[in-house]
């Protein structure tokens, strides 16, 4: 199964302030705040849900096609993705804007002040998924992740028009989108991804009950953080997968993207839902123990050892054989 991933591509600029924001604010002056924080640490990471998922799939040896919109500053980022095994040939480069950028300063209490620059992401709506499908030789499934909302809707419509299965993953954009837009994104999806909170938000915004949503999708995958993953269809729950212990947790960012990468890679290779989710949970743990969402190189023997410790030797052997990780 060939998979395309349509989603955000961004650069994360993360800074650390060695103090507490609350100590810098004057209550009587809150109506005209003008502050500059001297930071003592700055790191730049490659990110964006679309790129993160494709990178994870590439680490597991499965080719993927990245679909998104970037700025003229994408050359170095694109070269890194290509080297990792991600196909970026259909990423749209906009010469007049920068790639989307997340800039965040964190204080000693883990409070954050951040800005998100949409940049080239706003032009994702200009991409023609049908044309990319034809030009790339075709793909069987497209994951439509958080991106420009109009682009997400257009990708969904074009996927349906071209008979391409959809994995709906609106995640962060649920808060911004209206109920009718969300209904368009998820109705008829082969897979629907969300975390537990987003699952409730979908019910609230669409006006559909949990059961009604299940009636409109093929398989629903809901992540519950440290409590693992639940996979269900309209006929009921088909698998509950516990999370892999993460004693070395350093950064929660990107864990959900890694799970999706592992799960979709497993399904593409022919694993059942439970086994595919086990791969996803194990890859997620690898990312959770890494600062940055694409700063890891998968150590396959260590990966399989961890999978075996969490789910048994038989599960690790099946994953290794099916995904050719030996």
VEXDREN-2710 file (C-alpha; in Angstrom, 1 decimal):
% VEXDREN-2710
k/r/px/py/pz
1/UNK/0.0/0.0/0.0
2/UNK/1.4/3.4/-1.0
3/UNK/0.7/6.2/1.4
4/UNK/0.7/10.0/0.9
5/UNK/0.7/12.4/3.9
6/UNK/-0.8/15.8/3.5
7/UNK/-0.1/18.0/6.5
8/UNK/1.9/20.9/7.9
9/UNK/5.6/21.4/7.4
10/UNK/7.2/23.8/9.9
11/UNK/10.3/24.9/11.7
12/UNK/10.2/25.0/15.5
13/UNK/12.3/27.7/17.2
14/UNK/12.5/26.9/20.9
15/UNK/14.0/29.1/23.6
16/UNK/14.4/28.9/27.3
17/UNK/14.1/31.8/29.7
18/UNK/16.0/31.2/33.0
19/UNK/13.3/32.9/35.1
20/UNK/9.6/33.1/35.6
21/UNK/7.3/35.0/33.4
22/UNK/5.0/35.8/36.3
23/UNK/7.7/37.8/38.0
24/UNK/8.0/40.1/35.0
25/UNK/4.4/41.2/34.7
26/UNK/3.0/44.2/36.6
27/UNK/-0.7/43.7/37.3
28/UNK/-1.4/47.5/37.0
29/UNK/0.4/47.6/33.6
30/UNK/-1.2/44.5/31.9
31/UNK/-3.1/46.7/29.5
32/UNK/0.2/47.9/27.9
33/UNK/2.7/45.1/28.2
34/UNK/6.1/45.7/26.5
35/UNK/8.6/43.0/27.5
36/UNK/11.8/41.5/26.1
37/UNK/13.1/38.2/27.6
38/UNK/16.8/37.5/27.5
39/UNK/17.0/33.8/26.8
40/UNK/20.1/31.6/27.3
41/UNK/19.2/28.6/25.1
42/UNK/17.9/28.4/21.6
43/UNK/17.3/25.3/19.4
44/UNK/15.9/24.9/16.0
45/UNK/14.0/21.7/15.0
46/UNK/12.3/20.5/11.9
47/UNK/8.6/19.8/12.5
48/UNK/5.1/19.9/11.2
49/UNK/2.7/16.9/11.5
50/UNK/3.0/15.9/7.8
51/UNK/6.8/15.9/7.8
52/UNK/7.0/14.2/11.2
53/UNK/4.8/11.3/10.1
54/UNK/6.7/10.8/6.8
55/UNK/10.0/10.9/8.7
56/UNK/8.8/8.2/11.1
57/UNK/7.6/6.0/8.2
58/UNK/10.9/6.4/6.5
59/UNK/12.7/5.3/9.7
60/UNK/10.7/2.1/9.6
61/UNK/11.7/1.6/6.0
62/UNK/8.4/2.4/4.3
63/UNK/8.4/5.0/1.5
64/UNK/5.9/7.9/1.8
65/UNK/5.0/10.9/-0.3
66/UNK/4.8/14.3/1.6
67/UNK/2.3/16.8/0.4
68/UNK/2.4/20.3/1.7
69/UNK/3.4/23.9/1.1
70/UNK/6.7/25.5/2.1
71/UNK/8.7/28.7/1.6
72/UNK/11.9/29.5/-0.2
73/UNK/13.8/28.6/2.9
74/UNK/13.0/24.9/2.6
75/UNK/16.1/23.7/0.8
76/UNK/18.0/22.5/3.8
77/UNK/15.0/21.0/5.4
78/UNK/13.9/19.3/2.2
79/UNK/17.4/17.8/1.7
80/UNK/17.3/16.3/5.2
81/UNK/13.9/14.7/4.5
82/UNK/15.1/13.4/1.2
83/UNK/18.2/11.9/2.8
84/UNK/16.0/10.2/5.4
85/UNK/13.9/8.6/2.6
86/UNK/10.9/10.9/2.3
87/UNK/9.7/11.8/-1.2
88/UNK/9.4/15.6/-1.2
89/UNK/9.0/16.0/-5.0
90/UNK/5.4/17.2/-4.7
91/UNK/5.9/19.7/-1.9
92/UNK/4.9/23.1/-3.2
93/UNK/7.6/25.8/-2.8
94/UNK/6.3/29.4/-2.4
95/UNK/9.0/31.9/-3.2
96/UNK/7.5/34.9/-1.5
97/UNK/7.0/33.6/2.0
98/UNK/8.7/31.6/4.7
99/UNK/8.0/28.0/5.7
100/UNK/5.5/27.9/8.6
101/UNK/7.3/28.7/11.9
102/UNK/6.6/28.0/15.5
103/UNK/8.5/30.3/17.9
104/UNK/8.2/29.5/21.6
105/UNK/9.9/30.7/24.8
106/UNK/9.5/28.5/28.0
107/UNK/10.2/29.6/31.5
108/UNK/11.4/27.7/34.6
109/UNK/7.8/26.7/35.4
110/UNK/7.2/25.3/31.9
111/UNK/4.9/28.3/31.1
112/UNK/5.2/29.2/27.4
113/UNK/4.8/32.3/25.3
114/UNK/4.5/31.3/21.6
115/UNK/3.6/32.5/18.2
116/UNK/2.8/30.5/15.1
117/UNK/3.6/32.0/11.7
118/UNK/1.4/30.4/9.1
119/UNK/3.5/31.5/6.1
120/UNK/3.5/29.1/3.2
121/UNK/1.1/26.7/4.9
122/UNK/-1.7/29.0/4.0
123/UNK/-1.1/28.1/0.4
124/UNK/-1.7/24.4/0.8
125/UNK/-5.1/25.0/-0.6
126/UNK/-3.5/25.6/-4.0
127/UNK/-2.3/22.0/-4.1
128/UNK/-4.2/19.6/-6.4
129/UNK/-4.3/16.2/-4.8
130/UNK/-5.8/14.6/-7.9
131/UNK/-3.0/15.9/-10.1
132/UNK/-0.4/14.8/-7.6
133/UNK/-2.0/11.3/-7.5
134/UNK/-1.7/11.0/-11.3
135/UNK/1.8/12.5/-11.5
136/UNK/3.2/10.3/-8.7
137/UNK/2.0/7.0/-10.1
138/UNK/-0.9/6.9/-7.6
139/UNK/-1.3/6.2/-3.9
140/UNK/-3.8/4.0/-2.1
141/UNK/-4.3/6.1/1.1
142/UNK/-3.8/9.7/2.0
143/UNK/-3.5/10.9/5.6
144/UNK/-5.0/14.4/5.8
145/UNK/-3.5/16.0/8.9
146/UNK/-3.5/19.5/10.4
147/UNK/-2.8/22.1/7.8
148/UNK/-4.4/25.1/6.2
149/UNK/-8.2/24.4/6.9
150/UNK/-9.3/25.2/3.4
151/UNK/-6.5/23.0/2.1
152/UNK/-7.6/20.1/4.3
153/UNK/-11.2/20.3/3.0
154/UNK/-10.0/20.5/-0.6
155/UNK/-7.7/17.5/-0.2
156/UNK/-10.5/15.5/1.3
157/UNK/-12.9/16.3/-1.6
158/UNK/-10.3/15.5/-4.2
159/UNK/-9.3/12.3/-2.5
160/UNK/-13.0/11.2/-2.6
161/UNK/-13.4/12.3/-6.2
162/UNK/-10.3/10.2/-7.2
163/UNK/-11.3/7.1/-5.2
164/UNK/-8.4/7.5/-2.7
165/UNK/-8.9/6.2/0.8
166/UNK/-8.6/8.9/3.5
167/UNK/-7.1/8.8/7.0
168/UNK/-8.7/11.8/8.7
169/UNK/-6.5/13.4/11.3
170/UNK/-7.7/17.0/11.9
171/UNK/-6.1/17.2/15.4
172/UNK/-5.0/20.8/16.2
173/UNK/-7.3/22.3/13.7
174/UNK/-10.5/21.0/15.4
175/UNK/-10.5/24.0/17.6
176/UNK/-10.6/26.4/14.7
177/UNK/-13.0/24.6/12.4
178/UNK/-16.8/24.6/12.4
179/UNK/-18.9/21.6/12.8
180/UNK/-19.9/21.3/9.1
181/UNK/-16.2/21.5/8.1
182/UNK/-15.3/18.7/10.5
183/UNK/-18.2/16.6/9.3
184/UNK/-16.8/16.9/5.7
185/UNK/-13.3/15.9/6.8
186/UNK/-14.3/12.7/8.7
187/UNK/-17.4/11.5/6.9
188/UNK/-16.4/8.4/4.9
189/UNK/-12.9/8.2/6.2
190/UNK/-11.2/4.8/6.2
191/UNK/-9.3/5.7/9.4
192/UNK/-10.1/8.5/11.9
193/UNK/-7.3/9.5/14.3
194/UNK/-7.7/11.6/17.4
195/UNK/-6.6/11.8/21.0
196/UNK/-9.2/11.4/23.8
197/UNK/-9.9/15.1/24.2
198/UNK/-10.2/15.6/20.4
199/UNK/-12.7/12.7/20.3
200/UNK/-15.0/14.6/22.7
201/UNK/-14.5/17.8/20.8
202/UNK/-15.6/16.1/17.6
203/UNK/-18.8/15.0/19.2
204/UNK/-19.5/18.5/20.5
205/UNK/-18.7/20.3/17.3
206/UNK/-20.3/17.9/14.7
207/UNK/-23.4/17.2/16.7
208/UNK/-22.8/13.5/16.0
209/UNK/-22.7/11.0/18.9
210/UNK/-19.7/8.7/19.3
211/UNK/-21.8/5.9/17.7
212/UNK/-22.8/8.1/14.8
213/UNK/-19.2/9.0/14.1
214/UNK/-18.3/5.3/14.1
215/UNK/-21.1/4.6/11.6
216/UNK/-19.5/7.1/9.3
217/UNK/-15.9/5.9/9.4
218/UNK/-14.1/2.6/8.8
219/UNK/-11.8/2.4/11.8
220/UNK/-11.5/4.9/14.7
221/UNK/-8.1/5.1/16.5
222/UNK/-8.1/7.1/19.7
223/UNK/-4.9/7.7/21.7
224/UNK/-5.1/8.0/25.5
225/UNK/-1.5/9.1/26.3
226/UNK/0.0/6.8/28.9
227/UNK/-3.2/4.7/28.9
228/UNK/-2.5/3.5/25.4
229/UNK/-4.7/3.3/22.3
230/UNK/-8.3/2.1/21.6
231/UNK/-9.2/0.9/18.1
232/UNK/-12.9/0.4/17.3
233/UNK/-15.4/0.1/14.5
234/UNK/-19.2/0.4/14.4
235/UNK/-19.3/-3.2/15.6
236/UNK/-17.3/-2.4/18.8
237/UNK/-13.8/-2.3/20.2
238/UNK/-11.4/-4.5/18.2
239/UNK/-8.2/-3.8/20.2
240/UNK/-6.9/-2.0/23.3
241/UNK/-3.2/-1.5/23.2
242/UNK/-1.3/-0.4/26.4
243/UNK/1.3/2.2/26.0
244/UNK/5.0/1.3/26.1
245/UNK/6.7/2.5/29.3
246/UNK/8.7/5.7/28.8
247/UNK/11.1/6.1/31.8
248/UNK/13.3/8.5/29.8
249/UNK/10.5/10.9/28.8
250/UNK/12.1/14.3/27.8
251/UNK/9.7/15.9/25.3
252/UNK/6.1/15.0/24.6
253/UNK/6.0/16.7/21.2
254/UNK/5.6/14.5/18.2
255/UNK/4.6/11.3/20.0
256/UNK/1.2/11.2/18.3
257/UNK/2.8/11.7/14.9
258/UNK/5.2/8.9/15.5
259/UNK/2.3/6.6/16.6
260/UNK/0.5/7.4/13.3
261/UNK/3.7/6.7/11.3
262/UNK/4.2/3.3/13.0
263/UNK/0.5/2.3/12.8
264/UNK/0.2/3.2/9.1
265/UNK/3.5/1.5/8.2
266/UNK/2.3/-1.7/10.0
267/UNK/-1.1/-1.6/8.2
268/UNK/0.6/-1.0/4.8
269/UNK/2.8/-4.0/5.4
270/UNK/-0.2/-6.2/6.3
271/UNK/-0.2/-6.3/10.1
272/UNK/-3.5/-6.4/11.8
273/UNK/-4.7/-3.4/13.8
274/UNK/-3.3/-4.6/17.1
275/UNK/0.1/-5.4/15.8
276/UNK/0.3/-2.2/13.8
277/UNK/-0.6/-0.2/16.9
278/UNK/2.1/-1.9/18.9
279/UNK/4.6/-0.7/16.3
280/UNK/3.1/2.8/16.6
281/UNK/3.3/2.9/20.3
282/UNK/6.9/1.7/20.3
283/UNK/7.9/4.3/17.8
284/UNK/6.1/7.0/19.8
285/UNK/8.2/6.1/22.9
286/UNK/11.4/6.5/20.8
287/UNK/10.3/10.1/20.0
288/UNK/9.1/10.9/23.5
289/UNK/12.7/10.1/24.7
290/UNK/14.1/12.5/22.1
291/UNK/14.2/16.3/22.1
292/UNK/12.7/17.3/18.7
293/UNK/10.3/15.4/16.5
294/UNK/12.8/14.3/13.8
295/UNK/16.0/14.2/15.8
296/UNK/16.2/10.5/16.1
297/UNK/17.7/7.7/14.0
298/UNK/15.9/4.4/14.6
299/UNK/18.1/1.8/16.3
300/UNK/16.2/-1.3/14.9
301/UNK/17.6/-3.9/17.3
302/UNK/16.8/-1.6/20.3
303/UNK/13.4/-0.9/18.8
304/UNK/12.5/-4.6/18.5
305/UNK/13.9/-5.3/22.0
306/UNK/11.6/-2.6/23.5
307/UNK/8.6/-3.9/21.5
308/UNK/9.3/-7.4/22.8
309/UNK/9.5/-6.2/26.4
310/UNK/6.2/-4.4/26.1
311/UNK/4.2/-6.9/24.0
312/UNK/6.1/-10.2/23.9
313/UNK/8.7/-11.9/21.7
314/UNK/6.0/-13.2/19.3
315/UNK/4.9/-9.6/18.6
316/UNK/8.4/-8.5/18.0
317/UNK/9.2/-11.4/15.7
318/UNK/6.0/-10.7/13.7
319/UNK/6.9/-7.0/13.4
320/UNK/10.5/-7.7/12.4
321/UNK/9.5/-10.2/9.8
322/UNK/6.6/-8.2/8.3
323/UNK/8.4/-4.9/8.3
324/UNK/11.8/-6.4/7.4
325/UNK/13.5/-4.8/10.3
326/UNK/16.1/-7.5/10.9
END
